[in-house]
Amino acid sequence: MAPPVRGYNLHANGIRQHLLHHAGPGRQMLLVPGITSPAITWNFVAERLAEKFDVHVLDVRGRGLSQAGDLDYTLDALAADAVAVALGMERPILLGHSMGARIGIRAARLAPDSLSGLILVDPPVSGPNRRPYPANWAWYGDSIRLAERGCTLEEMRKFCPTWTDEQVALRTEWLHTCAWGAIRTAFDGFHTDDIHADLAQLRLRMRLVTAGAATVVLPEDVAEIQRLAPQIETRRVAGAGHMIPWDDLEGFLAAVMDFSV
């Protein structure tokens, strides 16, 4: 039976940061979710990761129970949050999904000694003079407005037709905590922030995990990342979409659980 999850708050980088702790036996892991994923939505993943790692899942500012409101939501601010949280830990491994992977890349460039390794899960490779992020803004914006109004599970399911009832129910309950301005800034930043320039500066142990049934990271993108960061390991979860653990939890775990530093 998995140990109970403990929520806690920190004052780090000038704001309240909320995390969920899934206690485990190994090295600390700071898990940074994607653009509209409050920490609680990763519980079903984190409890399995905690079989090997001591997992702390961050509510990125403007989401979940972390501070929101009139804040800076740029990638630099989010990366500074991750650094501030990591500095209160013991050089954790940072596992970031989607936007969280981009946060991890920027955090590792800002403060490489704060982390012991990076696991980058299907990071958007969009940026200046690159192809756009494949998701449509309306998918985010419309679902957030629906959640803010209050909606049923079946109304939310239209946006997530392949998810389980439990996964859709969590999104229905928690998506309203994703502040519109925070999400819009992050989405726009997918197209203006240059994570490739950051990658070329990193010397950390890294692993890239990509979704075989999504177009966020294509084979040519993997090759470019390998040129920029020759030390990076790569894993592909065939048949999984961008939300890899939602589609193939066991495949995701097989791709990350043997990571060591």
Residue pairs with C-beta under 8 A, 6 or more apart in sequence:
2 22
2 47
2 50
3 22
3 23
3 50
5 20
5 21
5 22
5 43
5 46
5 47
6 20
6 21
6 23
7 18
7 19
7 20
7 21
7 65
8 18
8 19
8 21
9 16
9 17
9 18
9 19
9 65
10 16
10 17
10 18
10 19
10 85
10 88
11 17
12 81
12 84
12 85
12 87
12 88
13 77
13 80
13 81
13 83
13 84
13 85
15 61
15 66
15 67
15 71
15 81
16 66
16 67
17 58
17 59
17 61
17 66
17 67
17 81
17 84
17 85
18 39
18 58
18 59
18 64
18 65
18 66
19 39
19 56
19 57
19 58
19 59
19 85
20 39
20 40
20 42
20 43
20 46
20 56
20 57
20 59
21 54
21 55
21 56
21 57
22 43
22 46
22 47
22 49
22 50
22 54
22 55
22 56
22 57
23 50
23 54
24 49
24 50
24 51
24 52
24 53
24 54
24 55
25 52
25 54
26 52
26 53
26 54
27 53
27 54
27 90
27 92
27 93
27 116
27 261
28 53
28 54
28 55
28 56
28 89
28 90
28 91
28 92
28 93
29 49
29 53
29 54
29 55
29 56
29 92
29 93
29 94
29 95
30 56
30 58
30 82
30 85
30 86
30 89
30 92
30 93
30 94
30 95
30 115
31 39
31 42
31 45
31 46
31 49
31 55
31 56
31 57
31 58
31 94
31 95
31 96
31 97
31 100
32 58
32 60
32 82
32 94
32 95
32 96
32 97
32 100
32 101
32 103
32 104
33 39
33 41
33 42
33 57
33 58
33 60
33 63
33 96
33 97
33 98
33 99
33 100
34 97
34 98
34 99
34 100
35 98
35 99
35 140
35 178
35 183
35 186
35 187
36 63
36 140
36 143
36 144
36 175
36 178
36 183
37 63
37 97
38 59
38 63
38 64
38 65
38 174
38 177
38 178
39 57
39 58
39 59
39 64
39 65
40 64
40 170
40 174
41 167
41 170
41 171
41 174
42 57
42 245
43 57
44 166
44 167
44 245
44 249
45 245
45 249
45 252
46 55
46 57
48 249
48 253
49 55
49 95
49 253
49 256
49 257
51 257
52 257
53 93
56 85
56 89
56 92
58 66
58 81
58 82
58 85
59 65
59 66
60 66
60 78
60 81
60 99
60 100
60 103
60 182
61 67
61 68
61 71
61 73
61 77
61 78
61 81
61 182
62 68
62 71
62 73
62 178
62 179
62 181
62 182
62 183
63 177
63 178
63 179
63 182
64 174
64 177
65 177
68 177
68 179
68 182
69 179
71 77
71 182
73 179
73 181
73 182
73 185
73 186
74 185
74 189
75 102
75 103
75 106
75 186
75 189
75 193
76 106
76 110
78 99
78 103
78 106
78 186
79 103
79 104
79 106
79 107
79 109
79 110
80 107
80 110
82 94
82 103
82 104
82 107
83 107
83 110
83 111
83 114
86 92
86 94
86 107
86 111
86 114
86 115
87 111
87 114
91 113
91 114
91 115
91 116
92 115
92 116
93 115
93 116
93 117
93 118
93 119
93 259
93 261
94 104
94 107
94 108
94 115
94 117
94 118
94 119
95 104
95 118
95 119
95 121
95 256
96 102
96 103
96 104
96 105
96 118
96 119
96 120
96 121
96 123
97 121
97 122
97 244
98 121
98 122
98 123
98 124
98 216
98 242
99 124
99 186
99 190
100 121
101 120
101 121
101 122
101 123
102 123
102 124
102 190
102 193
102 195
104 115
104 118
104 120
105 118
105 120
105 123
105 195
105 198
105 199
105 202
106 193
106 195
106 198
107 114
107 115
108 115
108 118
108 198
108 202
108 204
109 198
109 201
109 202
112 202
112 203
112 204
115 204
116 204
116 205
116 261
117 204
117 205
117 206
117 207
117 259
117 261
118 202
118 204
118 205
118 206
118 207
119 206
119 207
119 209
119 256
119 259
120 206
120 207
120 208
120 209
121 209
121 244
121 252
121 256
122 209
122 210
122 211
122 214
122 216
122 217
122 242
122 244
123 195
123 208
123 216
123 217
124 133
124 190
124 216
125 195
125 196
125 216
125 217
125 221
125 224
125 225
126 132
126 133
126 190
126 191
127 190
127 191
127 192
127 193
127 194
127 195
127 196
128 191
128 192
128 194
132 190
132 191
133 187
133 190
133 191
133 216
134 214
134 215
134 216
135 242
137 184
137 187
139 159
140 183
140 187
141 180
141 183
141 184
142 159
143 156
143 159
143 171
143 175
144 175
144 176
144 178
144 180
144 183
145 180
146 155
146 156
147 156
147 171
147 172
147 175
147 176
147 178
148 176
148 180
150 176
151 172
152 172
153 165
153 168
153 169
153 172
155 172
156 168
156 171
156 172
156 175
157 163
157 168
159 171
160 167
160 168
160 171
162 241
162 246
162 247
163 171
163 243
163 246
167 246
196 224
196 225
196 228
199 225
199 228
199 229
200 228
200 229
202 229
203 231
204 231
205 231
205 261
206 229
206 231
206 232
206 233
207 232
207 233
207 234
207 235
207 255
207 256
207 259
208 217
208 222
208 225
208 232
208 233
208 234
208 235
209 234
209 235
209 236
209 237
209 244
209 252
209 255
209 256
210 216
210 217
210 222
210 234
210 235
210 236
210 237
211 217
211 236
211 237
211 240
211 241
211 242
211 244
211 247
212 236
212 237
212 238
212 239
212 240
213 238
213 239
213 240
213 241
213 247
214 240
214 241
214 242
216 242
222 234
225 232
226 232
226 234
233 259
235 255
235 256
236 255
237 244
237 247
237 248
237 251
237 252
237 255
238 251
239 247
239 248
239 251
240 247
240 248
240 251
240 252
241 247
244 251
244 252
244 255
245 252
245 253
